Amino acid sequence: MTRPVLHTPRIELRPMTIDHLPLLHRLDADPEVMRHLLGRARTPAEIDAFWAPRCADTVADQVGLGWWVGFRNEEFLGWWDLGRSDSAPGSPGGGLADAEIGWRLERRHWRQGLASEGAAELLRHAFEAVGLERVWAETMAVNAGSRGVMRRLGMRHVRTDVRVWDDPLPGAEEGEVVYEITAEQWRHAAQAGRG
Ligand SMILES: CC(C)(COP(=O)(O)OP(=O)(O)OC[C@H]1O[C@@H](n2cnc3c(N)ncnc32)[C@H](O)[C@@H]1OP(=O)(O)O)[C@@H](O)C(=O)NCCC(=O)NCCS
């Protein structure tokens, strides 16, 4: 299977392609958006170097994973992704039973439930269509917004890793939190929601 276009009540999630690069420039050029990732805006050269190969990644696409860009009434919101665990060094698990979920939205769209809405649809896709057993996510412990999305999705905090960085971001001393949800937990929550 390849990544399908996905829909939520407010968002159309489209597979990311190189045509979306100008939008990714806009997103990563905002230092507030990049605060817990890099501590500053990415430069245009950094944005090209980071995103161009990812837009062209067909390996994840073959199994229905990868990056999606979200639009509300044709307005760009940001991106969501399901990344292969086996492509992330040091990540828990491995193989295609697991994927890491992530999100990044333009600042003017924050605090409207949009990150959670898009991510909930990616979880449904991951468990129902791809057949994954577990989806996990990681962020800085001080990233309250990202942790809020993980909580809203019903993900559980499984551990906190404190790592040594050459050039630590403010708050790095509190570590990185890892959350996860299994297919069984997701099905249980989905059934409870319907009941
Ligand atoms: C993290 C991010 C995607 C959240 O997007 P969002 O659309 O504002 O999130 P939602 O509106 O779905 O909020 C989900 C929950 O988190 C809470 N939340 C969101 N931002 C918050 C913040 N800055 N501080 C505290 N809580 C926050 C919301 O109130 C909501 O809680 P609720 O379920 O109790 O109502 C957005 O802030 C962002 O793009 N940040 C920059 C990129 C980033 O850090 N990505 C993650 C890197 S791992």
The ligand as an SDF file (V2000), in Angstrom:
LIG
                    3D

 48 50  0  0  0  0  0  0  0  0999 V2000
    3.0450   20.6360   19.5730 C   0  0  0  0  0  0  0  0  0  0  0  0
    2.0160   21.2030   18.6230 C   0  0  0  0  0  0  0  0  0  0  0  0
    1.9740   20.3430   17.3500 C   0  0  0  0  0  0  0  0  0  0  0  0
    0.6440   21.1890   19.3080 C   0  0  0  0  0  0  0  0  0  0  0  0
   -0.3360   21.5560   18.3460 O   0  0  0  0  0  0  0  0  0  0  0  0
   -1.7960   22.0670   18.7400 P   0  0  0  0  0  0  0  0  0  0  0  0
   -2.6370   21.9790   17.4960 O   0  0  0  0  0  0  0  0  0  0  0  0
   -1.7030   23.3490   19.4350 O   0  0  0  0  0  0  0  0  0  0  0  0
   -2.2660   20.9390   19.7680 O   0  0  0  0  0  0  0  0  0  0  0  0
   -3.7900   20.6600   20.1950 P   0  0  0  0  0  0  0  0  0  0  0  0
   -4.5690   21.9340   20.0270 O   0  0  0  0  0  0  0  0  0  0  0  0
   -4.2690   19.4390   19.5050 O   0  0  0  0  0  0  0  0  0  0  0  0
   -3.6440   20.4060   21.7620 O   0  0  0  0  0  0  0  0  0  0  0  0
   -3.6190   19.1250   22.3840 C   0  0  0  0  0  0  0  0  0  0  0  0
   -3.5810   19.3170   23.8980 C   0  0  0  0  0  0  0  0  0  0  0  0
   -2.3550   19.9500   24.2660 O   0  0  0  0  0  0  0  0  0  0  0  0
   -2.6000   21.1690   24.9530 C   0  0  0  0  0  0  0  0  0  0  0  0
   -1.5810   22.1240   24.5300 N   0  0  0  0  0  0  0  0  0  0  0  0
   -1.2690   22.5040   23.2680 C   0  0  0  0  0  0  0  0  0  0  0  0
   -0.2700   23.3980   23.2860 N   0  0  0  0  0  0  0  0  0  0  0  0
    0.0660   23.5790   24.5960 C   0  0  0  0  0  0  0  0  0  0  0  0
    1.0370   24.3690   25.2670 C   0  0  0  0  0  0  0  0  0  0  0  0
    1.8680   25.1740   24.5770 N   0  0  0  0  0  0  0  0  0  0  0  0
    1.0990   24.3120   26.6120 N   0  0  0  0  0  0  0  0  0  0  0  0
    0.2830   23.4950   27.3190 C   0  0  0  0  0  0  0  0  0  0  0  0
   -0.6690   22.7030   26.7310 N   0  0  0  0  0  0  0  0  0  0  0  0
   -0.7700   22.7520   25.3860 C   0  0  0  0  0  0  0  0  0  0  0  0
   -3.9830   21.5860   24.4890 C   0  0  0  0  0  0  0  0  0  0  0  0
   -4.5990   22.4510   25.4120 O   0  0  0  0  0  0  0  0  0  0  0  0
   -4.6800   20.2460   24.4010 C   0  0  0  0  0  0  0  0  0  0  0  0
   -5.0110   19.8050   25.7110 O   0  0  0  0  0  0  0  0  0  0  0  0
   -6.4530   19.1550   26.0580 P   0  0  0  0  0  0  0  0  0  0  0  0
   -6.4870   17.8400   25.3300 O   0  0  0  0  0  0  0  0  0  0  0  0
   -6.4120   19.0170   27.5430 O   0  0  0  0  0  0  0  0  0  0  0  0
   -7.4760   20.1160   25.5340 O   0  0  0  0  0  0  0  0  0  0  0  0
    2.3760   22.6750   18.2200 C   0  0  0  0  0  0  0  0  0  0  0  0
    2.5320   23.4240   19.3910 O   0  0  0  0  0  0  0  0  0  0  0  0
    3.6530   22.7440   17.4000 C   0  0  0  0  0  0  0  0  0  0  0  0
    3.6220   22.5730   16.1800 O   0  0  0  0  0  0  0  0  0  0  0  0
    4.7900   23.0070   18.0780 N   0  0  0  0  0  0  0  0  0  0  0  0
    6.0830   23.1610   17.4040 C   0  0  0  0  0  0  0  0  0  0  0  0
    6.6120   21.8710   16.8510 C   0  0  0  0  0  0  0  0  0  0  0  0
    6.8300   20.8170   17.9240 C   0  0  0  0  0  0  0  0  0  0  0  0
    7.2790   21.1060   19.0230 O   0  0  0  0  0  0  0  0  0  0  0  0
    6.5210   19.5800   17.5430 N   0  0  0  0  0  0  0  0  0  0  0  0
    6.7280   18.4310   18.4020 C   0  0  0  0  0  0  0  0  0  0  0  0
    8.1420   18.0700   18.4480 C   0  0  0  0  0  0  0  0  0  0  0  0
    8.3850   16.4860   19.1880 S   0  0  0  0  0  0  0  0  0  0  0  0
  1  2  1  0
  2  3  1  0
  2  4  1  0
  2 36  1  0
  4  5  1  0
  5  6  1  0
  6  7  2  0
  6  8  1  0
  6  9  1  0
  9 10  1  0
 10 11  2  0
 10 12  1  0
 10 13  1  0
 13 14  1  0
 14 15  1  0
 15 16  1  0
 15 30  1  0
 16 17  1  0
 17 18  1  0
 17 28  1  0
 18 19  1  0
 18 27  1  0
 19 20  2  0
 20 21  1  0
 21 22  1  0
 21 27  2  0
 22 23  1  0
 22 24  2  0
 24 25  1  0
 25 26  2  0
 26 27  1  0
 28 29  1  0
 28 30  1  0
 30 31  1  0
 31 32  1  0
 32 33  2  0
 32 34  1  0
 32 35  1  0
 36 37  1  0
 36 38  1  0
 38 39  2  0
 38 40  1  0
 40 41  1  0
 41 42  1  0
 42 43  1  0
 43 44  2  0
 43 45  1  0
 45 46  1  0
 46 47  1  0
 47 48  1  0
M  END
$$$$
